[in-house]
Amino acid sequence: MATAEGYLRRLTRRLTEDPEQPDVEQLSDEAASTGAQRAIDCQRGQEVTMIGTLRSVECNGKSC
C-alpha cells in the first residue's frame, strides 16, 4: 500500500507543480556539479560561457 501512496503522491506533485521547475532543478544540479556560477553572480563586463536556455536579454545603452 505504501508504494501506491508514494506513486500517487509523486503523480500529484508532477501534475500540480510548475512545468519549468524540473528544468530549474536539473540546471541547478548541473551547474553545481561543474563549478559554474549563476548569471546574477557574474560581474559587468566579465566574459562568461553560458549553458542552458536563455529566456530573455536586456540591452541597455552605454550610459546605464
C-alpha positions as YAML, in Angstrom:
chain: A
units: angstrom
residues:
- id: 1
  name: MET
  ca: [0.00, 0.00, 0.00]
- id: 2
  name: ALA
  ca: [2.88, 2.36, 0.73]
- id: 3
  name: THR
  ca: [4.09, 2.03, -2.87]
- id: 4
  name: ALA
  ca: [0.70, 3.06, -4.23]
- id: 5
  name: GLU
  ca: [0.60, 6.06, -1.89]
- id: 6
  name: GLY
  ca: [4.10, 7.09, -2.96]
- id: 7
  name: TYR
  ca: [3.15, 6.78, -6.62]
- id: 8
  name: LEU
  ca: [0.01, 8.84, -6.10]
- id: 9
  name: ARG
  ca: [1.98, 11.49, -4.19]
- id: 10
  name: ARG
  ca: [4.61, 11.75, -6.96]
- id: 11
  name: LEU
  ca: [1.94, 11.84, -9.68]
- id: 12
  name: THR
  ca: [0.03, 14.59, -7.87]
- id: 13
  name: ARG
  ca: [3.21, 16.63, -7.43]
- id: 14
  name: ARG
  ca: [4.14, 16.25, -11.11]
- id: 15
  name: LEU
  ca: [0.65, 17.28, -12.25]
- id: 16
  name: THR
  ca: [0.40, 20.32, -9.98]
- id: 17
  name: GLU
  ca: [3.94, 21.72, -9.97]
- id: 18
  name: ASP
  ca: [5.20, 24.46, -12.25]
- id: 19
  name: PRO
  ca: [6.26, 22.76, -15.51]
- id: 20
  name: GLU
  ca: [9.53, 24.71, -15.53]
- id: 21
  name: GLN
  ca: [10.54, 23.63, -12.01]
- id: 22
  name: PRO
  ca: [12.15, 20.30, -13.04]
- id: 23
  name: ASP
  ca: [14.26, 22.18, -15.61]
- id: 24
  name: VAL
  ca: [15.39, 24.66, -12.98]
- id: 25
  name: GLU
  ca: [16.34, 21.87, -10.59]
- id: 26
  name: GLN
  ca: [18.22, 19.96, -13.30]
- id: 27
  name: LEU
  ca: [20.16, 23.04, -14.42]
- id: 28
  name: SER
  ca: [20.98, 23.96, -10.82]
- id: 29
  name: ASP
  ca: [22.32, 20.46, -10.19]
- id: 30
  name: GLU
  ca: [24.38, 20.57, -13.41]
- id: 31
  name: ALA
  ca: [25.77, 23.99, -12.56]
- id: 32
  name: ALA
  ca: [26.74, 22.94, -9.04]
- id: 33
  name: SER
  ca: [28.46, 19.79, -10.26]
- id: 34
  name: THR
  ca: [30.54, 21.69, -12.84]
- id: 35
  name: GLY
  ca: [31.50, 24.56, -10.55]
- id: 36
  name: ALA
  ca: [29.53, 27.12, -12.56]
- id: 37
  name: GLN
  ca: [28.09, 30.28, -11.08]
- id: 38
  name: ARG
  ca: [24.70, 31.89, -11.55]
- id: 39
  name: ALA
  ca: [24.38, 34.70, -14.10]
- id: 40
  name: ILE
  ca: [23.33, 37.11, -11.37]
- id: 41
  name: ASP
  ca: [26.67, 36.48, -9.63]
- id: 42
  name: CYS
  ca: [28.71, 37.47, -12.72]
- id: 43
  name: GLN
  ca: [30.27, 40.92, -12.90]
- id: 44
  name: ARG
  ca: [29.54, 43.52, -15.55]
- id: 45
  name: GLY
  ca: [31.93, 43.12, -18.48]
- id: 46
  name: GLN
  ca: [33.01, 39.66, -17.36]
- id: 47
  name: GLU
  ca: [33.38, 37.13, -20.17]
- id: 48
  name: VAL
  ca: [31.23, 34.08, -19.49]
- id: 49
  name: THR
  ca: [30.17, 30.85, -21.12]
- id: 50
  name: MET
  ca: [26.50, 30.00, -20.81]
- id: 51
  name: ILE
  ca: [24.77, 26.63, -20.86]
- id: 52
  name: GLY
  ca: [21.03, 26.07, -20.78]
- id: 53
  name: THR
  ca: [18.17, 28.12, -22.14]
- id: 54
  name: LEU
  ca: [18.34, 31.90, -22.39]
- id: 55
  name: ARG
  ca: [14.85, 33.30, -21.97]
- id: 56
  name: SER
  ca: [15.45, 37.00, -22.33]
- id: 57
  name: VAL
  ca: [18.17, 39.56, -22.89]
- id: 58
  name: GLU
  ca: [18.02, 43.13, -21.72]
- id: 59
  name: CYS
  ca: [20.16, 45.57, -23.64]
- id: 60
  name: ASN
  ca: [20.86, 48.99, -22.13]
- id: 61
  name: GLY
  ca: [22.65, 51.97, -23.58]
- id: 62
  name: LYS
  ca: [26.27, 52.66, -22.65]
- id: 63
  name: SER
  ca: [25.21, 55.43, -20.27]
- id: 64
  name: CYS
  ca: [23.44, 52.98, -17.94]
...
